[in-house]
Amino acid sequence: MSMTDPQHTNPVWTGRLAQWRTSILTRCRDAGAWCVALIKGPSNTLPLVPSENIAGRALVTVIAIMTFLAALTAVSAQMIASAATDWQTSVATEMTIQVRPVPGRNIDQDVSRIVSLASSFKGIREVKPYSRQESEKLLEPWLGSGLSFDVLPIPRLIVLKIEDGTLVDSAGLRKAINDQWRHATLDDHRVWIARLAAMARSVVAVAVALVGLVMVATALAVAFATRGAMAGNRSIMEALHFVGATDAFIAREFERHFLILGLKGGALGGCLALVFFGAAHLFASTWLGSPGGEQMETLFGSFAIGYSGYLAVVMVAIVVAFLTALVSRITVTRTLGTLT
């Protein structure tokens, strides 16, 4: 009998699990009922703030634009960071040897000897030398296909594939190459990896700052809209205040109104962001055959946002909606404190 069997058969544990399950379900049901009640409001009273007016529609438009910009920034930063991670992974598993042509030396023999030397080092699973034709092929996207490369000192490349989880003595390999072939250099791409990591961190930091600025702008727009709505209904609020209505009741009415506007604007902006990325993915798929399309896919991927991208858009929309309600409540509560 295992040690965990008594825990499942003990009536004390069974009772505790039942209590915890009941408590969790009750709290979830109460939270759902609170959200529904906040959005629907009292069924037997008219809303303190009109649900449909020009100012409300304008605020929904502003919130939708802010949500679209925030979602666009967040998902774009996520795509670039993911692409940078893929670049780092790809670059970290390869090293490159560049052999420059030198008068008086047979470059083919040099390449063959360097391949034999590199293959003898531990951790290198594959050594692939590029022929002259393959090296010229690499230059065609930049120099064109009709150019004669006979007069150009085109270097030869040797790509070294590294085994996963293995450290290669790159310093020893570099020294062995430099001792015998001064015209050959080993590049382990450490500088590129460091630059890619720095770029990914910079992009994420800039994206966080931009999303923060968008949230601040949204909060300011909601605060001004709340003050405008309160100014238009000041006499009603004063009457309610004097007959005994609490500040919490009035603030809750405004919070409900602006939460609905925030949900509408957030949903609209999120849908626009998803449509934008869907159209970008479709355009990238049709443009993939061109050299520019291949370069764009290498840099940014195929514009397929995946589950994490959809989750980011939904989270941005939800945060904007609840930020709208929170800013509205704070603004109303502070303004009501000035009423006498």
C-alpha positions as CSV (number, residue, x, y, z in Angstrom):
1,M,0.0,0.0,0.0
2,S,1.4,3.4,-1.0
3,M,1.8,6.3,1.4
4,T,-0.8,8.3,-0.5
5,D,-3.6,5.8,-0.2
6,P,-4.7,6.8,3.3
7,Q,-5.0,10.4,2.1
8,H,-7.6,9.4,-0.5
9,T,-9.5,7.0,1.7
10,N,-9.4,9.1,4.9
11,P,-12.8,10.7,5.5
12,V,-11.1,13.8,7.0
13,W,-9.2,14.5,3.8
14,T,-12.3,13.7,1.7
15,G,-14.3,16.2,3.7
16,R,-11.6,18.9,3.4
17,L,-11.4,18.4,-0.4
18,A,-15.2,18.7,-0.6
19,Q,-15.1,22.0,1.5
20,W,-12.4,23.5,-0.7
21,R,-14.1,22.6,-3.9
22,T,-17.4,24.1,-2.6
23,S,-15.6,27.2,-1.4
24,I,-13.8,27.7,-4.8
25,L,-17.0,27.2,-6.8
26,T,-18.9,29.6,-4.5
27,R,-16.3,32.3,-4.9
28,C,-16.2,31.9,-8.7
29,R,-20.0,32.1,-8.8
30,D,-20.0,35.2,-6.6
31,A,-17.3,36.8,-8.8
32,G,-19.3,36.1,-11.9
33,A,-22.5,37.4,-10.4
34,W,-20.7,40.6,-9.3
35,C,-19.4,41.1,-12.9
36,V,-22.8,40.5,-14.4
37,A,-24.5,42.8,-11.8
38,L,-21.8,45.5,-12.4
39,I,-22.4,45.4,-16.2
40,K,-26.2,45.1,-16.1
41,G,-26.9,47.4,-13.2
42,P,-30.2,47.6,-11.3
43,S,-33.1,46.4,-13.4
44,N,-35.7,48.8,-12.0
45,T,-33.8,52.1,-12.4
46,L,-32.8,54.3,-15.3
47,P,-29.0,54.6,-15.8
48,L,-27.4,57.7,-14.3
49,V,-25.3,58.1,-17.4
50,P,-27.0,57.6,-20.8
51,S,-25.7,54.4,-22.4
52,E,-25.7,55.8,-25.9
53,N,-24.6,59.3,-26.8
54,I,-22.1,61.0,-29.0
55,A,-19.5,61.3,-26.3
56,G,-19.8,57.6,-25.5
57,R,-19.3,56.6,-29.1
58,A,-16.3,58.9,-29.4
59,L,-14.8,57.3,-26.3
60,V,-15.4,53.8,-27.7
61,T,-13.5,54.8,-30.8
62,V,-10.6,56.3,-28.8
63,I,-10.4,53.1,-26.7
64,A,-10.5,50.9,-29.8
65,I,-7.7,52.8,-31.4
66,M,-5.6,52.7,-28.2
67,T,-6.3,48.9,-27.8
68,F,-5.3,48.4,-31.4
69,L,-2.0,50.2,-31.0
70,A,-1.2,48.5,-27.7
71,A,-2.0,45.0,-29.1
72,L,-0.1,45.8,-32.3
73,T,3.0,46.9,-30.2
74,A,2.8,43.9,-27.8
75,V,2.4,41.2,-30.5
76,S,5.0,42.8,-32.8
77,A,7.5,42.9,-29.9
78,Q,6.6,39.3,-29.1
79,M,7.2,38.2,-32.7
80,I,10.5,40.0,-33.0
81,A,11.7,38.6,-29.7
82,S,10.7,35.1,-30.8
83,A,12.5,35.6,-34.1
84,A,15.6,36.8,-32.3
85,T,15.5,33.7,-30.1
86,D,15.3,31.5,-33.2
87,W,18.3,33.4,-34.7
88,Q,20.3,33.0,-31.5
89,T,19.6,29.3,-31.4
90,S,20.5,28.8,-35.1
91,V,23.6,30.9,-34.9
92,A,24.8,29.3,-31.7
93,T,24.9,25.9,-33.3
94,E,27.2,26.9,-36.1
95,M,30.6,28.3,-36.7
96,T,32.0,29.7,-40.0
97,I,35.5,29.6,-41.4
98,Q,36.2,32.1,-44.2
99,V,39.1,31.3,-46.5
100,R,40.3,34.3,-48.6
101,P,42.0,33.7,-52.0
102,V,45.7,34.5,-51.9
103,P,48.0,34.7,-54.9
104,G,50.3,31.7,-55.1
105,R,48.2,29.4,-53.0
106,N,45.7,26.7,-54.1
107,I,42.5,27.6,-52.3
108,D,40.9,24.2,-52.9
109,Q,43.8,22.5,-51.2
110,D,43.6,24.9,-48.3
111,V,39.9,24.3,-47.9
112,S,40.4,20.5,-47.9
113,R,43.1,20.7,-45.2
114,I,41.1,23.0,-43.0
115,V,38.1,20.7,-43.4
116,S,40.2,17.8,-42.2
117,L,41.5,19.9,-39.2
118,A,38.1,21.1,-38.1
119,S,36.7,17.5,-38.4
120,S,39.2,16.3,-35.8
121,F,37.9,18.6,-33.1
122,K,35.5,17.2,-30.5
123,G,31.9,18.5,-30.7
124,I,31.8,19.2,-34.4
125,R,29.3,16.8,-36.0
126,E,29.5,18.1,-39.6
127,V,31.8,20.2,-41.7
128,K,30.4,21.5,-45.0
129,P,32.7,23.4,-47.4
130,Y,31.0,25.7,-50.0
131,S,32.2,25.4,-53.5
132,R,33.0,28.4,-55.7
133,Q,29.7,28.1,-57.4
134,E,27.8,27.9,-54.1
135,S,29.7,31.0,-52.8
136,E,28.8,32.9,-55.9
137,K,25.2,31.8,-55.5
138,L,25.2,33.5,-52.0
139,L,26.1,36.8,-53.6
140,E,23.5,36.8,-56.3
141,P,20.7,38.5,-54.2
142,W,23.1,41.4,-53.6
143,L,25.1,41.6,-56.9
144,G,22.7,40.1,-59.4
145,S,22.9,36.9,-61.5
146,G,24.4,38.3,-64.7
147,L,27.7,39.5,-63.2
148,S,31.0,37.7,-63.9
149,F,32.7,36.8,-60.6
150,D,36.0,35.8,-62.2
151,V,37.7,39.1,-61.3
152,L,36.4,39.2,-57.8
153,P,38.3,37.7,-54.9
154,I,35.4,35.6,-53.6
155,P,36.2,33.9,-50.3
156,R,35.3,30.3,-49.6
157,L,33.1,29.4,-46.7
158,I,33.2,26.4,-44.5
159,V,30.2,25.8,-42.1
160,L,30.8,23.8,-39.0
161,K,27.7,22.2,-37.3
162,I,28.1,21.8,-33.5
163,E,26.5,19.0,-31.6
164,D,23.8,20.0,-29.2
165,G,25.0,20.6,-25.6
166,T,28.6,20.3,-26.6
167,L,31.3,23.0,-26.1
168,V,33.8,23.3,-28.9
169,D,37.3,24.5,-28.2
170,S,36.9,27.5,-30.6
171,A,40.0,29.2,-29.2
172,G,42.2,26.2,-30.0
173,L,40.6,25.8,-33.4
174,R,41.2,29.4,-34.2
175,K,44.8,29.2,-33.1
176,A,45.4,26.1,-35.2
177,I,43.9,27.7,-38.3
178,N,45.9,31.0,-37.8
179,D,49.2,29.2,-37.3
180,Q,48.9,27.5,-40.7
181,W,46.6,29.7,-42.8
182,R,46.9,33.4,-42.2
183,H,44.3,34.1,-44.8
184,A,41.6,32.0,-43.0
185,T,39.5,33.3,-40.1
186,L,37.1,31.5,-37.7
187,D,33.9,33.2,-36.7
188,D,32.0,31.7,-33.8
189,H,29.2,34.4,-34.0
190,R,29.6,35.5,-30.4
191,V,29.3,39.1,-31.4
192,W,26.2,38.5,-33.4
193,I,24.6,36.5,-30.5
194,A,25.4,39.4,-28.1
195,R,23.9,41.9,-30.5
196,L,20.8,39.8,-31.1
197,A,20.2,39.4,-27.4
198,A,20.7,43.2,-26.8
199,M,18.3,43.9,-29.7
200,A,15.7,41.6,-28.3
201,R,15.9,43.2,-24.9
202,S,15.8,46.7,-26.4
203,V,12.7,45.8,-28.5
204,V,10.9,44.4,-25.5
205,A,11.8,47.4,-23.3
206,V,10.6,49.8,-26.0
207,A,7.4,47.8,-26.5
208,V,6.7,47.9,-22.7
209,A,7.3,51.6,-22.7
210,L,5.0,52.2,-25.7
211,V,2.2,50.0,-24.2
212,G,2.6,51.9,-20.9
213,L,2.2,55.3,-22.8
214,V,-0.9,54.0,-24.6
215,M,-2.4,53.0,-21.2
216,V,-1.6,56.4,-19.7
217,A,-3.2,58.1,-22.8
218,T,-6.3,55.9,-22.4
219,A,-6.5,56.7,-18.7
220,L,-6.3,60.4,-19.4
221,A,-9.0,60.2,-22.1
222,V,-11.3,58.2,-19.7
223,A,-10.7,60.7,-16.9
224,F,-11.6,63.7,-19.1
225,A,-14.7,61.8,-20.5
226,T,-15.7,61.0,-16.9
227,R,-15.4,64.6,-15.8
228,G,-17.4,65.7,-18.9
229,A,-20.2,63.2,-18.0
230,M,-20.2,64.3,-14.4
231,A,-20.4,68.0,-15.5
232,G,-23.4,67.1,-17.7
233,N,-25.2,65.3,-14.9
234,R,-24.0,67.5,-12.0
235,S,-27.5,68.6,-11.0
236,I,-28.7,65.0,-10.9
237,M,-25.7,63.9,-8.8
238,E,-26.2,66.7,-6.4
239,A,-29.9,65.8,-6.0
240,L,-29.0,62.1,-5.4
241,H,-26.3,63.1,-3.0
242,F,-28.6,65.3,-1.0
243,V,-31.4,62.7,-0.7
244,G,-29.0,60.2,0.7
245,A,-27.3,58.4,-2.2
246,T,-23.9,57.3,-1.2
247,D,-20.8,58.1,-3.1
248,A,-20.2,54.4,-3.7
249,F,-23.6,54.1,-5.5
250,I,-22.9,57.0,-7.8
251,A,-19.3,55.9,-8.5
252,R,-20.6,52.4,-9.3
253,E,-23.0,53.8,-11.9
254,F,-20.2,55.6,-13.6
255,E,-17.9,52.6,-13.3
256,R,-20.5,50.3,-14.9
257,H,-21.1,52.7,-17.7
258,F,-17.4,53.1,-18.6
259,L,-16.7,49.4,-18.1
260,I,-19.2,48.7,-20.8
261,L,-17.6,51.3,-23.1
262,G,-14.2,49.9,-22.3
263,L,-15.3,46.4,-23.1
264,K,-16.8,47.6,-26.4
265,G,-13.7,49.6,-27.4
266,G,-11.3,46.8,-26.2
267,A,-13.2,44.1,-28.2
268,L,-13.3,46.3,-31.3
269,G,-9.6,47.2,-31.1
270,G,-8.6,43.6,-30.4
271,C,-10.6,42.4,-33.4
272,L,-9.0,45.0,-35.6
273,A,-5.5,43.9,-34.4
274,L,-6.4,40.2,-35.2
275,V,-7.6,41.2,-38.7
276,F,-4.4,43.2,-39.3
277,F,-2.2,40.3,-38.4
278,G,-4.3,37.9,-40.4
279,A,-4.0,40.1,-43.4
280,A,-0.3,40.5,-42.8
281,H,0.1,36.7,-42.6
282,L,-1.8,36.3,-45.9
283,F,0.2,38.9,-47.6
284,A,3.5,37.4,-46.3
285,S,2.4,34.0,-47.6
286,T,1.8,35.3,-51.1
287,W,5.0,37.4,-51.1
288,L,7.2,34.5,-49.8
289,G,8.5,33.5,-53.2
290,S,10.3,36.8,-53.8
291,P,13.8,37.5,-52.4
292,G,12.4,40.4,-50.3
293,G,9.7,38.0,-48.9
294,E,12.3,35.5,-47.8
295,Q,14.3,38.2,-46.1
296,M,11.2,39.5,-44.3
297,E,10.4,35.9,-43.2
298,T,13.9,35.5,-41.9
299,L,13.7,38.8,-39.9
300,F,10.1,38.7,-38.6
301,G,8.8,35.2,-39.3
302,S,5.6,34.5,-41.2
303,F,3.5,36.9,-39.2
304,A,1.7,34.0,-37.6
305,I,1.0,35.1,-34.1
306,G,0.1,31.7,-32.6
307,Y,-1.7,31.1,-29.3
308,S,0.5,33.4,-27.4
309,G,-0.3,36.3,-29.8
310,Y,-4.0,35.7,-29.4
311,L,-3.7,35.6,-25.7
312,A,-1.7,38.8,-25.7
313,V,-4.4,40.6,-27.7
314,V,-7.2,39.3,-25.4
315,M,-5.2,40.3,-22.3
316,V,-4.6,43.8,-23.7
317,A,-8.3,44.2,-24.4
318,I,-9.3,43.1,-20.9
319,V,-6.7,45.3,-19.2
320,V,-7.9,48.3,-21.2
321,A,-11.5,47.6,-20.2
322,F,-10.9,47.3,-16.5
323,L,-8.5,50.2,-16.6
324,T,-11.3,52.3,-18.0
325,A,-13.6,51.3,-15.2
326,L,-11.0,51.9,-12.5
327,V,-10.0,55.3,-13.8
328,S,-13.7,56.3,-14.0
329,R,-14.3,55.2,-10.4
330,I,-11.3,57.0,-9.1
331,T,-12.2,60.2,-10.9
332,V,-15.9,60.1,-9.7
333,T,-14.8,59.4,-6.1
334,R,-12.4,62.3,-6.0
335,T,-14.9,64.7,-7.7
336,L,-17.7,63.7,-5.4
337,G,-15.5,64.7,-2.4
338,T,-15.7,68.3,-3.6
339,L,-19.6,68.4,-3.4
340,T,-21.1,70.2,-0.4
